[in-house]
Amino acid sequence: MDLSIQIDPILEAHIAQEAKRLGMSESDFVKDLLEQALGFKNPYQLLQQVRSGAPIGDPHASEHTGEKFKAKLHAQRAS
């Protein structure tokens, strides 16, 4: 979904500066802020998860990455 809003040029400059500092696009920066404001992302809960030491995400995601990468390249070349 595309959404257009009009914002103050000073605010736009701050968004651009902060997004650049964080190494992300302005669009991703604004989406992240909206998700936090609407309660979809809670930095405090993420910090609690990290500090708990419990696995986050797929614990097997980094296994056999070389083999997976080679297979993906081979599949692309075959197409």
Biopython code that builds the backbone (N, CA, C, O; Angstrom):
import numpy as np
from Bio.PDB.StructureBuilder import StructureBuilder

atoms = [
    (1, "MET", "N", (0.844, -1.177, 0.000)),
    (1, "MET", "CA", (0.000, 0.000, 0.000)),
    (1, "MET", "C", (0.883, 1.231, 0.000)),
    (1, "MET", "O", (1.841, 1.318, 0.768)),
    (2, "ASP", "N", (0.567, 2.158, -0.839)),
    (2, "ASP", "CA", (1.275, 3.435, -0.865)),
    (2, "ASP", "C", (0.484, 4.431, -0.041)),
    (2, "ASP", "O", (-0.746, 4.450, -0.071)),
    (3, "LEU", "N", (1.206, 5.254, 0.690)),
    (3, "LEU", "CA", (0.594, 6.279, 1.528)),
    (3, "LEU", "C", (1.399, 7.549, 1.341)),
    (3, "LEU", "O", (2.623, 7.540, 1.465)),
    (4, "SER", "N", (0.718, 8.631, 1.046)),
    (4, "SER", "CA", (1.391, 9.910, 0.888)),
    (4, "SER", "C", (0.961, 10.843, 2.000)),
    (4, "SER", "O", (-0.226, 10.966, 2.304)),
    (5, "ILE", "N", (1.931, 11.492, 2.598)),
    (5, "ILE", "CA", (1.624, 12.485, 3.625)),
    (5, "ILE", "C", (2.481, 13.715, 3.357)),
    (5, "ILE", "O", (3.530, 13.632, 2.717)),
    (6, "GLN", "N", (2.025, 14.838, 3.847)),
    (6, "GLN", "CA", (2.798, 16.064, 3.727)),
    (6, "GLN", "C", (3.358, 16.377, 5.106)),
    (6, "GLN", "O", (2.630, 16.419, 6.098)),
    (7, "ILE", "N", (4.664, 16.594, 5.145)),
    (7, "ILE", "CA", (5.307, 16.916, 6.403)),
    (7, "ILE", "C", (6.149, 18.174, 6.241)),
    (7, "ILE", "O", (6.525, 18.557, 5.133)),
    (8, "ASP", "N", (6.422, 18.780, 7.333)),
    (8, "ASP", "CA", (7.218, 19.993, 7.376)),
    (8, "ASP", "C", (8.621, 19.708, 6.820)),
    (8, "ASP", "O", (9.185, 18.655, 7.117)),
    (9, "PRO", "N", (9.186, 20.598, 6.039)),
    (9, "PRO", "CA", (10.528, 20.376, 5.481)),
    (9, "PRO", "C", (11.603, 20.142, 6.553)),
    (9, "PRO", "O", (12.545, 19.383, 6.327)),
    (10, "ILE", "N", (11.468, 20.778, 7.696)),
    (10, "ILE", "CA", (12.446, 20.573, 8.768)),
    (10, "ILE", "C", (12.351, 19.145, 9.293)),
    (10, "ILE", "O", (13.373, 18.501, 9.527)),
    (11, "LEU", "N", (11.119, 18.642, 9.481)),
    (11, "LEU", "CA", (10.922, 17.267, 9.924)),
    (11, "LEU", "C", (11.461, 16.301, 8.871)),
    (11, "LEU", "O", (12.084, 15.295, 9.209)),
    (12, "GLU", "N", (11.225, 16.602, 7.615)),
    (12, "GLU", "CA", (11.721, 15.753, 6.532)),
    (12, "GLU", "C", (13.250, 15.683, 6.557)),
    (12, "GLU", "O", (13.827, 14.620, 6.334)),
    (13, "ALA", "N", (13.898, 16.808, 6.827)),
    (13, "ALA", "CA", (15.359, 16.828, 6.906)),
    (13, "ALA", "C", (15.848, 15.990, 8.077)),
    (13, "ALA", "O", (16.852, 15.288, 7.961)),
    (14, "HIS", "N", (15.146, 16.059, 9.205)),
    (14, "HIS", "CA", (15.524, 15.246, 10.367)),
    (14, "HIS", "C", (15.345, 13.762, 10.077)),
    (14, "HIS", "O", (16.175, 12.947, 10.480)),
    (15, "ILE", "N", (14.275, 13.405, 9.386)),
    (15, "ILE", "CA", (14.040, 12.010, 9.011)),
    (15, "ILE", "C", (15.166, 11.524, 8.106)),
    (15, "ILE", "O", (15.707, 10.437, 8.310)),
    (16, "ALA", "N", (15.512, 12.321, 7.117)),
    (16, "ALA", "CA", (16.576, 11.937, 6.192)),
    (16, "ALA", "C", (17.907, 11.775, 6.921)),
    (16, "ALA", "O", (18.647, 10.824, 6.668)),
    (17, "GLN", "N", (18.206, 12.697, 7.819)),
    (17, "GLN", "CA", (19.466, 12.643, 8.558)),
    (17, "GLN", "C", (19.534, 11.414, 9.465)),
    (17, "GLN", "O", (20.559, 10.734, 9.507)),
    (18, "GLU", "N", (18.463, 11.129, 10.182)),
    (18, "GLU", "CA", (18.453, 9.993, 11.104)),
    (18, "GLU", "C", (18.471, 8.668, 10.347)),
    (18, "GLU", "O", (19.152, 7.728, 10.757)),
    (19, "ALA", "N", (17.733, 8.590, 9.251)),
    (19, "ALA", "CA", (17.735, 7.370, 8.442)),
    (19, "ALA", "C", (19.132, 7.106, 7.894)),
    (19, "ALA", "O", (19.595, 5.965, 7.891)),
    (20, "LYS", "N", (19.804, 8.156, 7.432)),
    (20, "LYS", "CA", (21.160, 8.001, 6.916)),
    (20, "LYS", "C", (22.105, 7.552, 8.021)),
    (20, "LYS", "O", (22.956, 6.692, 7.799)),
    (21, "ARG", "N", (21.962, 8.128, 9.211)),
    (21, "ARG", "CA", (22.813, 7.753, 10.337)),
    (21, "ARG", "C", (22.652, 6.285, 10.687)),
    (21, "ARG", "O", (23.620, 5.613, 11.043)),
    (22, "LEU", "N", (21.420, 5.787, 10.584)),
    (22, "LEU", "CA", (21.133, 4.392, 10.914)),
    (22, "LEU", "C", (21.383, 3.447, 9.741)),
    (22, "LEU", "O", (21.309, 2.228, 9.900)),
    (23, "GLY", "N", (21.678, 3.998, 8.571)),
    (23, "GLY", "CA", (21.959, 3.158, 7.407)),
    (23, "GLY", "C", (20.724, 2.504, 6.828)),
    (23, "GLY", "O", (20.779, 1.366, 6.362)),
    (24, "MET", "N", (19.617, 3.212, 6.856)),
    (24, "MET", "CA", (18.382, 2.652, 6.313)),
    (24, "MET", "C", (17.696, 3.704, 5.440)),
    (24, "MET", "O", (18.019, 4.891, 5.498)),
    (25, "SER", "N", (16.750, 3.243, 4.637)),
    (25, "SER", "CA", (16.024, 4.181, 3.787)),
    (25, "SER", "C", (15.063, 5.005, 4.644)),
    (25, "SER", "O", (14.677, 4.599, 5.740)),
    (26, "GLU", "N", (14.695, 6.152, 4.126)),
    (26, "GLU", "CA", (13.733, 6.994, 4.839)),
    (26, "GLU", "C", (12.399, 6.261, 4.995)),
    (26, "GLU", "O", (11.744, 6.357, 6.033)),
    (27, "SER", "N", (12.012, 5.536, 3.962)),
    (27, "SER", "CA", (10.758, 4.789, 4.009)),
    (27, "SER", "C", (10.784, 3.744, 5.124)),
    (27, "SER", "O", (9.834, 3.636, 5.899)),
    (28, "ASP", "N", (11.875, 2.973, 5.204)),
    (28, "ASP", "CA", (11.987, 1.964, 6.256)),
    (28, "ASP", "C", (12.028, 2.605, 7.641)),
    (28, "ASP", "O", (11.465, 2.073, 8.598)),
    (29, "PHE", "N", (12.696, 3.749, 7.738)),
    (29, "PHE", "CA", (12.769, 4.461, 9.013)),
    (29, "PHE", "C", (11.374, 4.870, 9.484)),
    (29, "PHE", "O", (11.018, 4.660, 10.644)),
    (30, "VAL", "N", (10.586, 5.454, 8.579)),
    (30, "VAL", "CA", (9.233, 5.896, 8.932)),
    (30, "VAL", "C", (8.344, 4.697, 9.248)),
    (30, "VAL", "O", (7.558, 4.740, 10.195)),
    (31, "LYS", "N", (8.463, 3.616, 8.453)),
    (31, "LYS", "CA", (7.661, 2.409, 8.740)),
    (31, "LYS", "C", (7.987, 1.853, 10.117)),
    (31, "LYS", "O", (7.088, 1.445, 10.853)),
    (32, "ASP", "N", (9.279, 1.834, 10.473)),
    (32, "ASP", "CA", (9.698, 1.340, 11.780)),
    (32, "ASP", "C", (9.099, 2.191, 12.900)),
    (32, "ASP", "O", (8.624, 1.658, 13.902)),
    (33, "LEU", "N", (9.123, 3.499, 12.730)),
    (33, "LEU", "CA", (8.534, 4.395, 13.732)),
    (33, "LEU", "C", (7.030, 4.165, 13.874)),
    (33, "LEU", "O", (6.499, 4.152, 14.984)),
    (34, "LEU", "N", (6.351, 3.983, 12.743)),
    (34, "LEU", "CA", (4.907, 3.738, 12.796)),
    (34, "LEU", "C", (4.591, 2.420, 13.497)),
    (34, "LEU", "O", (3.658, 2.344, 14.296)),
    (35, "GLU", "N", (5.370, 1.385, 13.195)),
    (35, "GLU", "CA", (5.156, 0.092, 13.854)),
    (35, "GLU", "C", (5.361, 0.204, 15.357)),
    (35, "GLU", "O", (4.613, -0.393, 16.131)),
    (36, "GLN", "N", (6.364, 0.961, 15.774)),
    (36, "GLN", "CA", (6.589, 1.156, 17.204)),
    (36, "GLN", "C", (5.443, 1.942, 17.829)),
    (36, "GLN", "O", (4.958, 1.585, 18.902)),
    (37, "ALA", "N", (5.006, 3.014, 17.162)),
    (37, "ALA", "CA", (3.934, 3.855, 17.690)),
    (37, "ALA", "C", (2.612, 3.094, 17.803)),
    (37, "ALA", "O", (1.817, 3.351, 18.708)),
    (38, "LEU", "N", (2.382, 2.158, 16.881)),
    (38, "LEU", "CA", (1.132, 1.392, 16.886)),
    (38, "LEU", "C", (1.223, 0.129, 17.735)),
    (38, "LEU", "O", (0.252, -0.619, 17.851)),
    (39, "GLY", "N", (2.390, -0.106, 18.325)),
    (39, "GLY", "CA", (2.539, -1.239, 19.227)),
    (39, "GLY", "C", (2.926, -2.543, 18.567)),
    (39, "GLY", "O", (2.918, -3.586, 19.220)),
    (40, "PHE", "N", (3.267, -2.512, 17.280)),
    (40, "PHE", "CA", (3.671, -3.745, 16.602)),
    (40, "PHE", "C", (5.096, -4.137, 16.960)),
    (40, "PHE", "O", (5.430, -5.322, 16.967)),
    (41, "LYS", "N", (5.933, -3.159, 17.256)),
    (41, "LYS", "CA", (7.313, -3.407, 17.653)),
    (41, "LYS", "C", (7.529, -2.756, 19.009)),
    (41, "LYS", "O", (7.210, -1.585, 19.217)),
    (42, "ASN", "N", (8.070, -3.531, 19.914)),
    (42, "ASN", "CA", (8.344, -3.003, 21.240)),
    (42, "ASN", "C", (9.825, -3.232, 21.551)),
    (42, "ASN", "O", (10.219, -4.356, 21.862)),
    (43, "PRO", "N", (10.648, -2.183, 21.473)),
    (43, "PRO", "CA", (12.084, -2.350, 21.714)),
    (43, "PRO", "C", (12.397, -2.936, 23.091)),
    (43, "PRO", "O", (13.375, -3.667, 23.244)),
    (44, "TYR", "N", (11.581, -2.623, 24.081)),
    (44, "TYR", "CA", (11.822, -3.154, 25.421)),
    (44, "TYR", "C", (11.642, -4.670, 25.451)),
    (44, "TYR", "O", (12.435, -5.373, 26.078)),
    (45, "GLN", "N", (10.602, -5.183, 24.777)),
    (45, "GLN", "CA", (10.389, -6.632, 24.732)),
    (45, "GLN", "C", (11.535, -7.324, 23.993)),
    (45, "GLN", "O", (11.973, -8.400, 24.400)),
    (46, "LEU", "N", (12.016, -6.720, 22.923)),
    (46, "LEU", "CA", (13.147, -7.292, 22.189)),
    (46, "LEU", "C", (14.385, -7.336, 23.076)),
    (46, "LEU", "O", (15.108, -8.333, 23.082)),
    (47, "LEU", "N", (14.631, -6.275, 23.819)),
    (47, "LEU", "CA", (15.768, -6.249, 24.738)),
    (47, "LEU", "C", (15.642, -7.347, 25.787)),
    (47, "LEU", "O", (16.628, -8.003, 26.125)),
    (48, "GLN", "N", (14.435, -7.546, 26.301)),
    (48, "GLN", "CA", (14.223, -8.618, 27.281)),
    (48, "GLN", "C", (14.515, -9.983, 26.674)),
    (48, "GLN", "O", (15.114, -10.834, 27.331)),
    (49, "GLN", "N", (14.099, -10.206, 25.423)),
    (49, "GLN", "CA", (14.372, -11.477, 24.749)),
    (49, "GLN", "C", (15.863, -11.704, 24.596)),
    (49, "GLN", "O", (16.364, -12.798, 24.854)),
    (50, "VAL", "N", (16.570, -10.664, 24.174)),
    (50, "VAL", "CA", (18.014, -10.786, 23.966)),
    (50, "VAL", "C", (18.712, -11.071, 25.286)),
    (50, "VAL", "O", (19.591, -11.931, 25.348)),
    (51, "ARG", "N", (18.335, -10.368, 26.330)),
    (51, "ARG", "CA", (18.984, -10.555, 27.631)),
    (51, "ARG", "C", (18.649, -11.895, 28.270)),
    (51, "ARG", "O", (19.407, -12.382, 29.109)),
    (52, "SER", "N", (17.533, -12.496, 27.890)),
    (52, "SER", "CA", (17.141, -13.759, 28.495)),
    (52, "SER", "C", (18.059, -14.911, 28.077)),
    (52, "SER", "O", (18.148, -15.923, 28.773)),
    (53, "GLY", "N", (18.729, -14.754, 26.953)),
    (53, "GLY", "CA", (19.605, -15.808, 26.467)),
    (53, "GLY", "C", (18.872, -16.898, 25.714)),
    (53, "GLY", "O", (19.502, -17.831, 25.217)),
    (54, "ALA", "N", (17.551, -16.802, 25.620)),
    (54, "ALA", "CA", (16.754, -17.788, 24.887)),
    (54, "ALA", "C", (16.971, -17.593, 23.388)),
    (54, "ALA", "O", (17.164, -16.463, 22.940)),
    (55, "PRO", "N", (16.943, -18.666, 22.610)),
    (55, "PRO", "CA", (17.125, -18.535, 21.165)),
    (55, "PRO", "C", (16.040, -17.654, 20.541)),
    (55, "PRO", "O", (14.868, -17.740, 20.907)),
    (56, "ILE", "N", (16.444, -16.822, 19.610)),
    (56, "ILE", "CA", (15.511, -15.952, 18.898)),
    (56, "ILE", "C", (15.574, -16.332, 17.429)),
    (56, "ILE", "O", (16.662, -16.423, 16.859)),
    (57, "GLY", "N", (14.447, -16.550, 16.823)),
    (57, "GLY", "CA", (14.425, -16.915, 15.411)),
    (57, "GLY", "C", (14.740, -18.387, 15.209)),
    (57, "GLY", "O", (14.585, -19.201, 16.119)),
    (58, "ASP", "N", (15.181, -18.712, 14.014)),
    (58, "ASP", "CA", (15.489, -20.092, 13.647)),
    (58, "ASP", "C", (16.916, -20.424, 14.064)),
    (58, "ASP", "O", (17.859, -19.878, 13.491)),
    (59, "PRO", "N", (17.102, -21.305, 15.045)),
    (59, "PRO", "CA", (18.459, -21.613, 15.493)),
    (59, "PRO", "C", (19.286, -22.365, 14.452)),
    (59, "PRO", "O", (20.507, -22.449, 14.586)),
    (60, "HIS", "N", (18.655, -22.905, 13.434)),
    (60, "HIS", "CA", (19.368, -23.666, 12.412)),
    (60, "HIS", "C", (19.621, -22.846, 11.140)),
    (60, "HIS", "O", (20.110, -23.377, 10.143)),
    (61, "ALA", "N", (19.289, -21.561, 11.178)),
    (61, "ALA", "CA", (19.396, -20.726, 9.973)),
    (61, "ALA", "C", (20.819, -20.596, 9.465)),
    (61, "ALA", "O", (21.029, -20.424, 8.264)),
    (62, "SER", "N", (21.794, -20.675, 10.348)),
    (62, "SER", "CA", (23.179, -20.483, 9.902)),
    (62, "SER", "C", (23.918, -21.795, 9.651)),
    (62, "SER", "O", (25.138, -21.800, 9.489)),
    (63, "GLU", "N", (23.183, -22.903, 9.619)),
    (63, "GLU", "CA", (23.810, -24.191, 9.355)),
    (63, "GLU", "C", (23.874, -24.447, 7.855)),
    (63, "GLU", "O", (22.914, -24.183, 7.131)),
    (64, "HIS", "N", (24.979, -24.947, 7.406)),
    (64, "HIS", "CA", (25.179, -25.355, 6.005)),
    (64, "HIS", "C", (24.918, -24.212, 5.019)),
    (64, "HIS", "O", (24.377, -24.433, 3.935)),
    (65, "THR", "N", (25.303, -23.004, 5.397)),
    (65, "THR", "CA", (25.023, -21.856, 4.537)),
    (65, "THR", "C", (25.774, -21.930, 3.213)),
    (65, "THR", "O", (25.244, -21.523, 2.179)),
    (66, "GLY", "N", (27.001, -22.444, 3.232)),
    (66, "GLY", "CA", (27.763, -22.556, 1.990)),
    (66, "GLY", "C", (27.092, -23.486, 0.999)),
    (66, "GLY", "O", (27.003, -23.187, -0.192)),
    (67, "GLU", "N", (26.625, -24.610, 1.498)),
    (67, "GLU", "CA", (25.951, -25.573, 0.625)),
    (67, "GLU", "C", (24.646, -25.003, 0.080)),
    (67, "GLU", "O", (24.316, -25.198, -1.090)),
    (68, "LYS", "N", (23.908, -24.300, 0.932)),
    (68, "LYS", "CA", (22.638, -23.702, 0.498)),
    (68, "LYS", "C", (22.888, -22.636, -0.565)),
    (68, "LYS", "O", (22.152, -22.545, -1.548)),
    (69, "PHE", "N", (23.930, -21.832, -0.362)),
    (69, "PHE", "CA", (24.264, -20.773, -1.312)),
    (69, "PHE", "C", (24.667, -21.359, -2.659)),
    (69, "PHE", "O", (24.227, -20.882, -3.705)),
    (70, "LYS", "N", (25.495, -22.386, -2.633)),
    (70, "LYS", "CA", (25.919, -23.037, -3.880)),
    (70, "LYS", "C", (24.719, -23.622, -4.620)),
    (70, "LYS", "O", (24.626, -23.502, -5.842)),
    (71, "ALA", "N", (23.809, -24.250, -3.893)),
    (71, "ALA", "CA", (22.619, -24.829, -4.524)),
    (71, "ALA", "C", (21.749, -23.736, -5.148)),
    (71, "ALA", "O", (21.185, -23.919, -6.227)),
    (72, "LYS", "N", (21.650, -22.614, -4.464)),
    (72, "LYS", "CA", (20.841, -21.511, -5.001)),
    (72, "LYS", "C", (21.477, -20.947, -6.263)),
    (72, "LYS", "O", (20.770, -20.663, -7.230)),
    (73, "LEU", "N", (22.790, -20.781, -6.273)),
    (73, "LEU", "CA", (23.481, -20.296, -7.471)),
    (73, "LEU", "C", (23.329, -21.281, -8.614)),
    (73, "LEU", "O", (23.088, -20.881, -9.753)),
    (74, "HIS", "N", (23.469, -22.572, -8.318)),
    (74, "HIS", "CA", (23.337, -23.596, -9.346)),
    (74, "HIS", "C", (21.930, -23.556, -9.952)),
    (74, "HIS", "O", (21.772, -23.687, -11.166)),
    (75, "ALA", "N", (20.922, -23.378, -9.117)),
    (75, "ALA", "CA", (19.547, -23.317, -9.601)),
    (75, "ALA", "C", (19.332, -22.094, -10.485)),
    (75, "ALA", "O", (18.608, -22.166, -11.478)),
    (76, "GLN", "N", (19.948, -20.985, -10.136)),
    (76, "GLN", "CA", (19.810, -19.777, -10.943)),
    (76, "GLN", "C", (20.483, -19.936, -12.310)),
    (76, "GLN", "O", (19.963, -19.477, -13.328)),
    (77, "ARG", "N", (21.622, -20.579, -12.315)),
    (77, "ARG", "CA", (22.343, -20.775, -13.577)),
    (77, "ARG", "C", (21.621, -21.767, -14.477)),
    (77, "ARG", "O", (21.710, -21.677, -15.702)),
    (78, "ALA", "N", (20.912, -22.709, -13.879)),
    (78, "ALA", "CA", (20.195, -23.709, -14.659)),
    (78, "ALA", "C", (18.952, -23.121, -15.331)),
    (78, "ALA", "O", (18.475, -23.652, -16.334)),
    (79, "SER", "N", (18.434, -22.031, -14.779)),
    (79, "SER", "CA", (17.211, -21.440, -15.365)),
    (79, "SER", "C", (17.474, -20.651, -16.592)),
    (79, "SER", "O", (16.545, -20.102, -17.184)),
]
sb = StructureBuilder()
sb.init_structure("model")
sb.init_model(0)
sb.init_chain("A")
sb.init_seg("    ")
for serial, (resi, resn, name, xyz) in enumerate(atoms, 1):
    if name == "N":
        sb.init_residue(resn, " ", resi, " ")
    sb.init_atom(name, np.array(xyz, "f"), 0.0, 1.0, " ", f" {name:<3s}", serial, name[0])
structure = sb.get_structure()
